[in-house]
Amino acid sequence: MNDTLLDLPSPTRAALIAALEGGYLDLTTSAIGLRVMLGHIPDAHALAGALHELHDLGMSARGAAAALRALARVTERQRPPDLVLSGLHVPGIFARDTRHVFDELFGSAERSVWVSSFVYHNGPKVFETLAQRMAQRPDLSVNLLLNIQRPWGDTTKGEYLVSAFAHTFWSKAWPGHRRPRVYYDPRSLGSDDPTSQPGGTAVLHAKAVVVDDEALFITSANLTEAASERNIEMGVLLRDRSMALTVVTYFQCMIDGEYLRLLPG
């Protein structure tokens, strides 16, 4: 469908649908005819051209009205993305608060949660809402993707770093009785020397949350109090099932391909 029809304001689209269904307009109407019937239209010539394209494709006026009505229903169901910010608040800029979005997503999950974060601090606080939700919903599946960082110059064997990270996470960071599945990227445990393995080391740096394969939050904020409350962070909350599922599939493929490994319990 022509972009002119896709971008029509809702009132103009509704008036056009009514006129096409009522027989007051057809798909060969001129720009002048559209203005007479619908009133002021910013670009009546473009709209007339879009309708002519549908006519050339063999569509009837009532068929075009049905297509536009279906488009209107889809548009109504789509929620626009929310801008999400941390840190300084600027008058006149409307945005959601990062901490509130994290808590809202974790606290409303019904089926599944995927969380990816480069770092976390004060685990009992940042994971509190998620752990409580797991207790409330026994069937809730939770997957955490966390980075295990090798300090610069550290020569400890990778398996020892993983063991130490796991011990700290399970004994001090995770506040719930039910445990999530936690994954890490083993490439972050390589040597600081980039010649020690092909391509050198890499880190799991993505910051994202996917809830129930429906809501997707992509943000610069890590799971830390500073990122949620003080740092200048920016993100977008999307209610887009297709994109949410794409991110889940990406994570799952990395797990299935053993690019991400399960943290020992």
Stockholm file with secondary structure:
# STOCKHOLM 1.0

chainA/1-265         MNDTLLDLPSPTRAALIAALEGGYLDLTTSAIGLRVMLGHIPDAHALAGALHELHDLGMSARGAAAALRALARVTERQRPPDLVLSGLHVPGIFARDTRHVFDELFGSAERSVWVSSFVYHNGPKVFETLAQRMAQRPDLSVNLLLNIQRPWGDTTKGEYLVSAFAHTFWSKAWPGHRRPRVYYDPRSLGSDDPTSQPGGTAVLHAKAVVVDDEALFITSANLTEAASERNIEMGVLLRDRSMALTVVTYFQCMIDGEYLRLLPG
#=GR chainA/1-265 SS CCHHHHTCCHHHHHHHHHHHHHTSCCTTCCHHHHHHHHCCCTTHHHHHHHHHHHHHTTCCHHHHHHHHHHHHHHHHHCCCCEEEEESCCCTTCCCEEHHHHHHHHHHHCSSEEEEEESCBCSHHHHTHHHHHHHHHCTTCEEEEEECCCCCTTCCCCHHHHHHHHHHHIIIIICCCSSCCEEEECGGGGSCSSTTSSTTCCCCCCCCEEEETTTEEEEESCCBSHHHHHTSCEEEEEEECHHHHHHHHHHHHHHHHTTSSEECCC
#=GC SS_cons         CCHHHHTCCHHHHHHHHHHHHHTSCCTTCCHHHHHHHHCCCTTHHHHHHHHHHHHHTTCCHHHHHHHHHHHHHHHHHCCCCEEEEESCCCTTCCCEEHHHHHHHHHHHCSSEEEEEESCBCSHHHHTHHHHHHHHHCTTCEEEEEECCCCCTTCCCCHHHHHHHHHHHIIIIICCCSSCCEEEECGGGGSCSSTTSSTTCCCCCCCCEEEETTTEEEEESCCBSHHHHHTSCEEEEEEECHHHHHHHHHHHHHHHHTTSSEECCC
//
